[in-house]
C-alpha cells in the first residue's frame, strides 16, 4: 500500500531536481546571451529556489498527512503511542510493585501481585 506512494514521491523529487537544473541552465543561457545581467540571474535563481523550497515543504506536509491517514486506517500503533503506553505500564508496575518480565527476553524472574506472573 505504501509502495505506490513511495514511488510517486521519488518520481516527484526527481522531477523537482530536474526542474531546478533546467531553470539554472536557462538562467545561465540568458545571462550568456546578455538577455539578463548576472545580478538579475542570481536574483531570479534565488526567487525560484525560494519557491521550490516552499513547494517542497508543502509537499512534505502533504505526504506526512497521507501517511498518517494510511497508518490510521491500518490501525497501527505509532512509536509515540507505544512509548506513551510503555511509560504508563512502567508507572503502574512501579506503583503496585509488579515486575513483569520483558517478553523479548528469555524467561526472566517476575514478581506480580496480580497473579499473572509469566502469563502471556
C-alpha positions, 0 to 999 in steps of 0.5 A: 500500500505504501509502495505506490506512494513511495514511488510517486514521491521519488518520481516527484523529487526527481522531477523537482531536481530536474526542474531546478537544473533546467531553470539554472541552465536557462538562467545561465543561457540568458545571462550568456546571451546578455538577455539578463545581467548576472545580478538579475540571474542570481536574483531570479535563481534565488526567487525560484529556489525560494519557491521550490523550497516552499513547494517542497515543504508543502509537499512534505506536509502533504505526504506526512498527512497521507501517511498518517491517514494510511497508518490510521486506517491500518490501525497501527500503533505509532512509536509515540503511542507505544512509548506513551503506553510503555511509560504508563505500564512502567508507572503502574508496575512501579506503583503496585510493585509488579515486575513483569518480565520483558517478553523479548527476553528469555524467561526472566524472574517476575514478581506480580501481585496480580497473579499473572506472573509469566502469563502471556 
